[in-house]
């Protein structure tokens, strides 16, 4: 009887020892698996949080930004402006009775801007400008409203980014002025300016111009003008 009990106790001790050894050998693997699972869970949470804040994982940023910032679409526009300006002669011909300041003038422009995408919008304009005062001598001069200048031009408009572009745009213009009167001359005209729209389709403009007229002599002038702008956006 005693011998049998000893054999039972010995078997129980061996079984307990084997179970403990197996538990110790499996514990590192289970701990490693648990740690790996927890790490993956943390990374998934961080990625989800990053995306919820507007972040991107590697390889997604360029595509997401390109899709989020499409080019602005500009519909075509009918354009009209009415202003006034004055010019300074860079070269003054005293024998023609010229003064340093050329006669002031009115400026009416009608134009059309083409539909397109992006910050730039292109168009064409036609300007009509009569001189408001006489100029020169009786033999070589002009009366008030005796000379009219027609100027077909290419005009570009730069729409600034963000809300600023809704009321402020920069303009550039290149044209060929034709001076019509008792004496004919033609030239080249380059202008830089800005449009400030305080209401939809209604605003003011300012422009600085450099022009060169070709007649018997060359006549370079620097001009400043400003006035009102009225536009109509042509929707499809």
Phi and psi in degrees as GROMACS dihedral restraints (atoms count N, CA, C in turn):
[ dihedral_restraints ]
;  ai    aj    ak    al  type     phi  dphi    fc
    3     4     5     6     1   -63.3    20    10
    4     5     6     7     1   -37.9    20    10
    6     7     8     9     1   -65.6    20    10
    7     8     9    10     1   -38.9    20    10
    9    10    11    12     1   -65.8    20    10
   10    11    12    13     1   -43.9    20    10
   12    13    14    15     1   -60.4    20    10
   13    14    15    16     1   -38.5    20    10
   15    16    17    18     1   -64.9    20    10
   16    17    18    19     1   -39.1    20    10
   18    19    20    21     1   -67.6    20    10
   19    20    21    22     1   -36.8    20    10
   21    22    23    24     1   -65.1    20    10
   22    23    24    25     1   -44.3    20    10
   24    25    26    27     1   -63.4    20    10
   25    26    27    28     1   -39.0    20    10
   27    28    29    30     1   -65.7    20    10
   28    29    30    31     1   -41.4    20    10
   30    31    32    33     1   -64.7    20    10
   31    32    33    34     1   -40.3    20    10
   33    34    35    36     1   -63.2    20    10
   34    35    36    37     1   -39.6    20    10
   36    37    38    39     1   -65.3    20    10
   37    38    39    40     1   -42.6    20    10
   39    40    41    42     1   -63.8    20    10
   40    41    42    43     1   -42.5    20    10
   42    43    44    45     1   -62.5    20    10
   43    44    45    46     1   -42.4    20    10
   45    46    47    48     1   -63.1    20    10
   46    47    48    49     1   -40.8    20    10
   48    49    50    51     1   -64.6    20    10
   49    50    51    52     1   -42.8    20    10
   51    52    53    54     1   -64.9    20    10
   52    53    54    55     1   -39.4    20    10
   54    55    56    57     1   -65.1    20    10
   55    56    57    58     1   -39.5    20    10
   57    58    59    60     1   -66.1    20    10
   58    59    60    61     1   -41.9    20    10
   60    61    62    63     1   -63.9    20    10
   61    62    63    64     1   -42.3    20    10
   63    64    65    66     1   -64.7    20    10
   64    65    66    67     1   -37.9    20    10
   66    67    68    69     1   -64.0    20    10
   67    68    69    70     1   -41.3    20    10
   69    70    71    72     1   -67.0    20    10
   70    71    72    73     1   -36.3    20    10
   72    73    74    75     1   -72.1    20    10
   73    74    75    76     1   -31.1    20    10
   75    76    77    78     1   -85.0    20    10
   76    77    78    79     1   -20.3    20    10
   78    79    80    81     1   -60.6    20    10
   79    80    81    82     1   -46.1    20    10
   81    82    83    84     1   -60.7    20    10
   82    83    84    85     1   -41.3    20    10
   84    85    86    87     1   -63.4    20    10
   85    86    87    88     1   -42.5    20    10
   87    88    89    90     1   -65.3    20    10
   88    89    90    91     1   -39.6    20    10
   90    91    92    93     1   -65.1    20    10
   91    92    93    94     1   -40.7    20    10
   93    94    95    96     1   -64.6    20    10
   94    95    96    97     1   -42.0    20    10
   96    97    98    99     1   -63.0    20    10
   97    98    99   100     1   -41.4    20    10
   99   100   101   102     1   -65.0    20    10
  100   101   102   103     1   -41.4    20    10
  102   103   104   105     1   -64.7    20    10
  103   104   105   106     1   -40.7    20    10
  105   106   107   108     1   -63.0    20    10
  106   107   108   109     1   -42.9    20    10
  108   109   110   111     1   -63.5    20    10
  109   110   111   112     1   -41.5    20    10
  111   112   113   114     1   -65.4    20    10
  112   113   114   115     1   -39.2    20    10
  114   115   116   117     1   -63.4    20    10
  115   116   117   118     1   -44.1    20    10
  117   118   119   120     1   -62.3    20    10
  118   119   120   121     1   -38.8    20    10
  120   121   122   123     1   -64.8    20    10
  121   122   123   124     1   -42.4    20    10
  123   124   125   126     1   -63.6    20    10
  124   125   126   127     1   -43.8    20    10
  126   127   128   129     1   -63.3    20    10
  127   128   129   130     1   -39.9    20    10
  129   130   131   132     1   -63.4    20    10
  130   131   132   133     1   -41.5    20    10
  132   133   134   135     1   -63.6    20    10
  133   134   135   136     1   -41.9    20    10
  135   136   137   138     1   -64.4    20    10
  136   137   138   139     1   -41.0    20    10
  138   139   140   141     1   -64.5    20    10
  139   140   141   142     1   -42.1    20    10
  141   142   143   144     1   -63.2    20    10
  142   143   144   145     1   -42.3    20    10
  144   145   146   147     1   -65.2    20    10
  145   146   147   148     1   -39.6    20    10
  147   148   149   150     1   -62.2    20    10
  148   149   150   151     1   -42.7    20    10
  150   151   152   153     1   -68.5    20    10
  151   152   153   154     1   -35.3    20    10
  153   154   155   156     1   -67.4    20    10
  154   155   156   157     1   -23.1    20    10
  156   157   158   159     1   -91.2    20    10
  157   158   159   160     1     4.1    20    10
  159   160   161   162     1    94.7    20    10
  160   161   162   163     1     9.0    20    10
  162   163   164   165     1   -82.4    20    10
  163   164   165   166     1   169.9    20    10
  165   166   167   168     1  -135.8    20    10
  166   167   168   169     1   147.8    20    10
  168   169   170   171     1   -84.4    20    10
  169   170   171   172     1   170.2    20    10
  171   172   173   174     1   -59.3    20    10
  172   173   174   175     1   135.7    20    10
  174   175   176   177     1    90.3    20    10
  175   176   177   178     1   -11.6    20    10
  177   178   179   180     1  -101.6    20    10
  178   179   180   181     1   -21.5    20    10
  180   181   182   183     1   -61.4    20    10
  181   182   183   184     1   -48.5    20    10
  183   184   185   186     1   -61.6    20    10
  184   185   186   187     1   -45.0    20    10
  186   187   188   189     1   -65.6    20    10
  187   188   189   190     1   -41.5    20    10
  189   190   191   192     1   -65.9    20    10
  190   191   192   193     1   -43.1    20    10
  192   193   194   195     1   -66.6    20    10
  193   194   195   196     1   -40.2    20    10
  195   196   197   198     1   -63.3    20    10
  196   197   198   199     1   -38.6    20    10
  198   199   200   201     1   -72.9    20    10
  199   200   201   202     1   -29.0    20    10
  201   202   203   204     1   -82.9    20    10
  202   203   204   205     1   -17.5    20    10
  204   205   206   207     1  -125.6    20    10
  205   206   207   208     1    72.7    20    10
  207   208   209   210     1   -72.2    20    10
  208   209   210   211     1   158.4    20    10
  210   211   212   213     1   -66.8    20    10
  211   212   213   214     1   138.8    20    10
  213   214   215   216     1   -68.8    20    10
  214   215   216   217     1   139.3    20    10
  216   217   218   219     1   -98.8    20    10
  217   218   219   220     1   132.5    20    10
  219   220   221   222     1  -114.2    20    10
  220   221   222   223     1   121.7    20    10
  222   223   224   225     1   -78.7    20    10
  223   224   225   226     1   159.8    20    10
  225   226   227   228     1   -65.9    20    10
  226   227   228   229     1   155.1    20    10
  228   229   230   231     1  -138.0    20    10
  229   230   231   232     1   139.5    20    10
  231   232   233   234     1   -90.1    20    10
  232   233   234   235     1   134.7    20    10
  234   235   236   237     1  -126.6    20    10
  235   236   237   238     1   137.0    20    10
  237   238   239   240     1  -145.4    20    10
  238   239   240   241     1   138.1    20    10
  240   241   242   243     1  -139.9    20    10
  241   242   243   244     1   148.0    20    10
  243   244   245   246     1  -135.5    20    10
  244   245   246   247     1   122.6    20    10
  246   247   248   249     1  -150.5    20    10
  247   248   249   250     1  -171.0    20    10
  249   250   251   252     1  -143.5    20    10
  250   251   252   253     1   156.4    20    10
  252   253   254   255     1  -156.9    20    10
  253   254   255   256     1   175.1    20    10
  255   256   257   258     1  -139.3    20    10
  256   257   258   259     1   157.5    20    10
  258   259   260   261     1  -128.4    20    10
  259   260   261   262     1   147.9    20    10
  261   262   263   264     1  -113.5    20    10
  262   263   264   265     1   129.1    20    10
  264   265   266   267     1   -79.4    20    10
  265   266   267   268     1   126.1    20    10
  267   268   269   270     1   -76.5    20    10
  268   269   270   271     1   -35.8    20    10
  270   271   272   273     1  -116.2    20    10
  271   272   273   274     1   126.4    20    10
  273   274   275   276     1  -111.0    20    10
  274   275   276   277     1   124.0    20    10
  276   277   278   279     1   -99.7    20    10
  277   278   279   280     1   101.9    20    10
  279   280   281   282     1   -68.0    20    10
  280   281   282   283     1   -32.1    20    10
  282   283   284   285     1   -66.7    20    10
  283   284   285   286     1   -17.6    20    10
  285   286   287   288     1   -95.2    20    10
  286   287   288   289     1     5.4    20    10
  288   289   290   291     1    71.6    20    10
  289   290   291   292     1    24.5    20    10
  291   292   293   294     1   -79.8    20    10
  292   293   294   295     1   143.4    20    10
  294   295   296   297     1   -99.2    20    10
  295   296   297   298     1   166.9    20    10
  297   298   299   300     1   -61.7    20    10
  298   299   300   301     1   -38.8    20    10
  300   301   302   303     1   -97.6    20    10
  301   302   303   304     1   127.0    20    10
  303   304   305   306     1   -73.7    20    10
  304   305   306   307     1   163.7    20    10
  306   307   308   309     1   -60.1    20    10
  307   308   309   310     1   142.7    20    10
  309   310   311   312     1   -64.4    20    10
  310   311   312   313     1   162.3    20    10
  312   313   314   315     1  -145.3    20    10
  313   314   315   316     1   155.4    20    10
  315   316   317   318     1   -91.0    20    10
  316   317   318   319     1   154.1    20    10
  318   319   320   321     1  -138.5    20    10
  319   320   321   322     1   115.5    20    10
  321   322   323   324     1  -112.8    20    10
  322   323   324   325     1   128.4    20    10
  324   325   326   327     1  -127.2    20    10
  325   326   327   328     1   136.9    20    10
  327   328   329   330     1  -122.6    20    10
  328   329   330   331     1   139.3    20    10
  330   331   332   333     1  -156.5    20    10
  331   332   333   334     1   177.8    20    10
  333   334   335   336     1  -144.3    20    10
  334   335   336   337     1   126.9    20    10
  336   337   338   339     1  -103.0    20    10
  337   338   339   340     1   134.1    20    10
  339   340   341   342     1   -82.4    20    10
  340   341   342   343     1   152.8    20    10
  342   343   344   345     1   -71.0    20    10
  343   344   345   346     1   143.7    20    10
  345   346   347   348     1  -175.9    20    10
  346   347   348   349     1  -178.3    20    10
  348   349   350   351     1  -117.1    20    10
  349   350   351   352     1   152.3    20    10
  351   352   353   354     1   103.8    20    10
  352   353   354   355     1  -170.5    20    10
  354   355   356   357     1   -80.4    20    10
  355   356   357   358     1   -22.8    20    10
  357   358   359   360     1  -101.4    20    10
  358   359   360   361     1   140.4    20    10
  360   361   362   363     1  -130.0    20    10
  361   362   363   364     1   133.5    20    10
  363   364   365   366     1  -110.9    20    10
  364   365   366   367     1   150.4    20    10
  366   367   368   369     1  -161.2    20    10
  367   368   369   370     1  -179.0    20    10
  369   370   371   372     1  -130.0    20    10
  370   371   372   373     1   147.7    20    10
  372   373   374   375     1  -137.6    20    10
  373   374   375   376     1   159.7    20    10
  375   376   377   378     1  -129.6    20    10
  376   377   378   379     1   120.9    20    10
  378   379   380   381     1  -105.6    20    10
  379   380   381   382     1   144.8    20    10
  381   382   383   384     1  -128.8    20    10
  382   383   384   385     1   124.9    20    10
  384   385   386   387     1  -138.7    20    10
  385   386   387   388     1   110.5    20    10
  387   388   389   390     1   -91.1    20    10
  388   389   390   391     1   145.9    20    10
  390   391   392   393     1   -76.3    20    10
  391   392   393   394     1   137.1    20    10
  393   394   395   396     1   -96.0    20    10
  394   395   396   397     1    -3.4    20    10
  396   397   398   399     1  -144.5    20    10
  397   398   399   400     1   156.8    20    10
  399   400   401   402     1   -68.8    20    10
  400   401   402   403     1   162.1    20    10
  402   403   404   405     1  -150.7    20    10
  403   404   405   406     1   140.0    20    10
  405   406   407   408     1    82.8    20    10
  406   407   408   409     1  -165.2    20    10
  408   409   410   411     1   -92.4    20    10
  409   410   411   412     1   174.8    20    10
  411   412   413   414     1   -62.6    20    10
  412   413   414   415     1   -37.1    20    10
  414   415   416   417     1   -78.6    20    10
  415   416   417   418     1   -38.5    20    10
  417   418   419   420     1  -116.8    20    10
  418   419   420   421     1     9.8    20    10
  420   421   422   423     1  -101.3    20    10
  421   422   423   424     1  -175.6    20    10
  423   424   425   426     1  -130.5    20    10
  424   425   426   427     1   145.6    20    10
  426   427   428   429     1   -82.0    20    10
  427   428   429   430     1   168.6    20    10
  429   430   431   432     1   -61.3    20    10
  430   431   432   433     1   134.7    20    10
  432   433   434   435     1    61.4    20    10
  433   434   435   436     1    17.7    20    10
  435   436   437   438     1   -88.0    20    10
  436   437   438   439     1   -12.3    20    10
  438   439   440   441     1  -131.7    20    10
  439   440   441   442     1   129.9    20    10
  441   442   443   444     1  -121.0    20    10
  442   443   444   445     1   139.4    20    10
  444   445   446   447     1  -115.2    20    10
  445   446   447   448     1   122.1    20    10
  447   448   449   450     1   -99.7    20    10
  448   449   450   451     1   136.0    20    10
  450   451   452   453     1  -140.1    20    10
  451   452   453   454     1    95.5    20    10
  453   454   455   456     1   -72.1    20    10
  454   455   456   457     1   137.4    20    10
  456   457   458   459     1  -142.4    20    10
  457   458   459   460     1   153.5    20    10
  459   460   461   462     1   -95.3    20    10
  460   461   462   463     1   134.8    20    10
  462   463   464   465     1  -132.2    20    10
  463   464   465   466     1   135.1    20    10
  465   466   467   468     1  -121.1    20    10
  466   467   468   469     1   146.0    20    10
  468   469   470   471     1  -126.3    20    10
  469   470   471   472     1   133.9    20    10
  471   472   473   474     1  -106.3    20    10
  472   473   474   475     1   116.1    20    10
  474   475   476   477     1   -88.9    20    10
  475   476   477   478     1   120.8    20    10
  477   478   479   480     1   -72.4    20    10
  478   479   480   481     1   158.7    20    10
  480   481   482   483     1   -70.5    20    10
  481   482   483   484     1   151.9    20    10
  483   484   485   486     1    73.2    20    10
  484   485   486   487     1  -160.2    20    10
  486   487   488   489     1   -65.4    20    10
  487   488   489   490     1   -25.1    20    10
  489   490   491   492     1   -59.8    20    10
  490   491   492   493     1   -36.4    20    10
  492   493   494   495     1   -69.3    20    10
  493   494   495   496     1   -14.7    20    10
  495   496   497   498     1   -72.5    20    10
  496   497   498   499     1   -21.8    20    10
  498   499   500   501     1  -127.8    20    10
  499   500   501   502     1    -7.7    20    10
  501   502   503   504     1  -133.1    20    10
  502   503   504   505     1   123.9    20    10
  504   505   506   507     1  -132.8    20    10
  505   506   507   508     1   146.8    20    10
  507   508   509   510     1   -99.4    20    10
  508   509   510   511     1   145.8    20    10
  510   511   512   513     1  -129.0    20    10
  511   512   513   514     1   152.7    20    10
  513   514   515   516     1  -138.3    20    10
  514   515   516   517     1   145.3    20    10
  516   517   518   519     1  -146.4    20    10
  517   518   519   520     1   140.3    20    10
  519   520   521   522     1  -132.3    20    10
  520   521   522   523     1   126.1    20    10
  522   523   524   525     1  -142.4    20    10
  523   524   525   526     1   173.7    20    10
  525   526   527   528     1  -122.2    20    10
  526   527   528   529     1    97.4    20    10
  528   529   530   531     1   -76.9    20    10
  529   530   531   532     1   141.6    20    10
  531   532   533   534     1  -121.2    20    10
  532   533   534   535     1   111.7    20    10
  534   535   536   537     1   -87.9    20    10
  535   536   537   538     1   116.6    20    10
  537   538   539   540     1  -110.8    20    10
  538   539   540   541     1   129.3    20    10
  540   541   542   543     1   176.1    20    10
  541   542   543   544     1  -150.2    20    10
  543   544   545   546     1   -63.9    20    10
  544   545   546   547     1   -32.7    20    10
  546   547   548   549     1  -120.9    20    10
  547   548   549   550     1   135.3    20    10
  549   550   551   552     1   -99.6    20    10
  550   551   552   553     1   141.5    20    10
  552   553   554   555     1  -151.2    20    10
  553   554   555   556     1   162.3    20    10
  555   556   557   558     1  -136.7    20    10
  556   557   558   559     1   169.8    20    10
  558   559   560   561     1  -167.3    20    10
  559   560   561   562     1  -163.5    20    10
  561   562   563   564     1  -128.8    20    10
  562   563   564   565     1   137.1    20    10
  564   565   566   567     1  -131.0    20    10
  565   566   567   568     1   129.8    20    10
  567   568   569   570     1  -127.4    20    10
  568   569   570   571     1   128.6    20    10
  570   571   572   573     1  -133.8    20    10
  571   572   573   574     1   145.6    20    10
  573   574   575   576     1  -127.1    20    10
  574   575   576   577     1   136.5    20    10
  576   577   578   579     1  -158.5    20    10
  577   578   579   580     1  -165.2    20    10
  579   580   581   582     1  -149.7    20    10
  580   581   582   583     1   150.2    20    10
  582   583   584   585     1  -118.8    20    10
  583   584   585   586     1   130.2    20    10
  585   586   587   588     1  -116.5    20    10
  586   587   588   589     1   114.8    20    10
  588   589   590   591     1  -103.0    20    10
  589   590   591   592     1   112.3    20    10
  591   592   593   594     1   -93.7    20    10
  592   593   594   595     1   -14.2    20    10
  594   595   596   597     1  -136.8    20    10
  595   596   597   598     1   160.4    20    10
  597   598   599   600     1   -63.4    20    10
  598   599   600   601     1   118.0    20    10
  600   601   602   603     1    81.1    20    10
  601   602   603   604     1     5.2    20    10
  603   604   605   606     1  -139.8    20    10
  604   605   606   607     1   130.7    20    10
  606   607   608   609     1  -167.6    20    10
  607   608   609   610     1  -163.5    20    10
  609   610   611   612     1  -127.2    20    10
  610   611   612   613     1   160.5    20    10
  612   613   614   615     1  -137.4    20    10
  613   614   615   616     1   154.9    20    10
  615   616   617   618     1  -134.5    20    10
  616   617   618   619     1   148.7    20    10
  618   619   620   621     1  -152.8    20    10
  619   620   621   622     1   139.9    20    10
  621   622   623   624     1  -111.0    20    10
  622   623   624   625     1   130.3    20    10
  624   625   626   627     1  -123.3    20    10
  625   626   627   628     1   146.7    20    10
  627   628   629   630     1  -122.2    20    10
  628   629   630   631     1   127.1    20    10
  630   631   632   633     1  -132.1    20    10
  631   632   633   634     1   151.1    20    10
  633   634   635   636     1  -132.7    20    10
  634   635   636   637     1   118.4    20    10
  636   637   638   639     1  -103.3    20    10
  637   638   639   640     1   143.8    20    10
  639   640   641   642     1  -117.0    20    10
  640   641   642   643     1   116.9    20    10
  642   643   644   645     1  -133.4    20    10
  643   644   645   646     1  -133.9    20    10
  645   646   647   648     1   -64.6    20    10
  646   647   648   649     1   -30.9    20    10
  648   649   650   651     1  -128.2    20    10
  649   650   651   652     1   175.2    20    10
  651   652   653   654     1   -92.2    20    10
  652   653   654   655     1   144.7    20    10
  654   655   656   657     1  -132.5    20    10
  655   656   657   658     1    88.5    20    10
  657   658   659   660     1   -82.7    20    10
  658   659   660   661     1   140.1    20    10
  660   661   662   663     1  -137.9    20    10
  661   662   663   664     1   151.1    20    10
  663   664   665   666     1  -117.2    20    10
  664   665   666   667     1   129.4    20    10
  666   667   668   669     1  -128.3    20    10
  667   668   669   670     1   150.8    20    10
  669   670   671   672     1  -127.5    20    10
  670   671   672   673     1   135.3    20    10
  672   673   674   675     1  -147.4    20    10
  673   674   675   676     1   162.6    20    10
  675   676   677   678     1  -162.6    20    10
  676   677   678   679     1   162.1    20    10
  678   679   680   681     1   177.1    20    10
  679   680   681   682     1  -156.5    20    10
  681   682   683   684     1  -104.5    20    10
  682   683   684   685     1   154.4    20    10
  684   685   686   687     1  -127.2    20    10
  685   686   687   688     1   134.1    20    10
  687   688   689   690     1  -125.4    20    10
  688   689   690   691     1   130.3    20    10
  690   691   692   693     1  -133.0    20    10
  691   692   693   694     1   153.3    20    10
  693   694   695   696     1  -132.1    20    10
  694   695   696   697     1   120.5    20    10
  696   697   698   699     1   -83.8    20    10
  697   698   699   700     1   123.0    20    10
  699   700   701   702     1   -88.8    20    10
  700   701   702   703     1   107.4    20    10
  702   703   704   705     1   -92.1    20    10
  703   704   705   706     1   149.7    20    10
